[in-house]
Amino acid sequence: MIVKTPPMGWNSWDCYGAAVDEKTVRQNAEYMASHLRQHGWEYVVVDIQWYEPKAKNHEYNHFTELCMDEYSRLIPDTVRFPSSADGKGFAPLAEYVHSLGLKFGIHIMRGIPRQAVHQNTGILDTNATARSIAKMNSICAWNTDMYGVDPEKEGAKAYYESIFKLYAEWGVDFIKCDDICRELPHEETELVLLSSCLNSCGRDMVLSLSPGPALLEKSELYKQTAVMWRITDDFWDNWDALYNMFERCEKWSIHTGAGHYPDADMLPVGAILQDYSPKNCTKFTPDEQRTMMTLWSIFRSPLMIGGELTKLDTDTLALLCNDGIIAMNKLARHAHQVWRKAIGGSEHILWTAACADGGQYAAVFNAGESAGKFTLALSDLEIYSPVTCTDLWNGSTAENTETIEVELPAHSAAAFLIK
């Protein structure tokens, strides 16, 4: 499956942790269709524990009972997702999301449910059982739901084929697979098997790998098996995490493109952590949010909104719907850091990328703690003649210019299209 631009959408984790329900998913899908779809946002993703009746927040209930069918496959909790009753699974919810012109995704954990192994339930189209294919020494460090699957065991392939057959029947378009990215090579063979079964299921699905940080030395494996993979652990709304992302993006920038995208993780903007308090909101300042959106876009990270969409304020909606910045996310090619240096007592960073529609992008960041003002020489971008320069954030254009005047508050960013 070739995905020509980084996936864009909404994921329920930052808002609701393990406890999102169908009503909430539908409301966010409706908001996306009305306010965001025309700007390229399209995926609606239900994150972890949709199969757990007792899920309440971002904390996991260890060794809890899960909803599962006779073939060892997890199915939605019918209380939280009532349309899944009578064996329908996520098909009705996916159909509704599709009716809005959007795409539907779910989170899964690598492996087979421990509950299935303990009950020794069957596997579709094989005489093997959950216990016979489980790799019981391959477990997640932070979630107790699953054992790994041993790809060498008879029935392992049939198990993974069966779950993707089920997801295809439901109409799933996006799979976020967890506990499979940062611990390689421990799960490497299982990733290869899982990816092969997904790609042969008869339905196109984006495969996203979590959690990070992914391993640079395994970059070619990620490209061969997935559309996107996390380059960080869970990314939250604090400046240190954002500051550290510059180094991560610099290292991974050569691996972005051709349908495969290193993933800087979700955008924790707007109303987040709603399962703890409906009053919770991102701690990022508006300038920091602009920096995040600019870096993610020139780097070509997938863009997944973390906040509750129905509570977006006007400024956050404008941040997410800037068509110039979104175009940079789609059209930037060969993005890389040009320099990182102190200017006027503050730390500044310059990135550039070619634009697939012609011209060149430049993004300037003030990563320091004081405001900065300087003149950016076009020669830094290897441009030696006057140009037309468009500021992507405010839309202003300077004709026949030989320099770019940059004035940024601390933790802020600017982005330009130069032709």
ABEGO torsion letter per residue (X at the ends): XBBABBBBBBBAAAAAEAABBAAAAAAAAAAAAAAAAAAGBABBBBBBGAABAABABABBBBGBBBBBBAAGBBBBBAAABAAABGGAEAAAAAAAAAAAGBBBBBBBBBEBBAAAAAAGBBBBGBABBAAAABBAABBBAABAABBBBBAABBGAAAAAAAAAAAAAAAGBABBBBBGAAAAOAAAAAAAAAAAAAAAAAGBBBBBBBOBOBBBAAAAAAAAAABABBBABBBBBBBAAAAAAAAAAAAAAAAABEGGBBBBAEBBBBEBBGAAABAABBBABBAAAAAAAAAAAAAAGBBBBBABBAAABBAAAAAAAABAAAAAAAAABBGBBBABBBBBGGBBBBBBBBBBAAEEBBBBBBBABABBBBBBBBAAAAGBABBBBBBBAAAGBBBBGBABBBBBBBBGBBBBBBBX
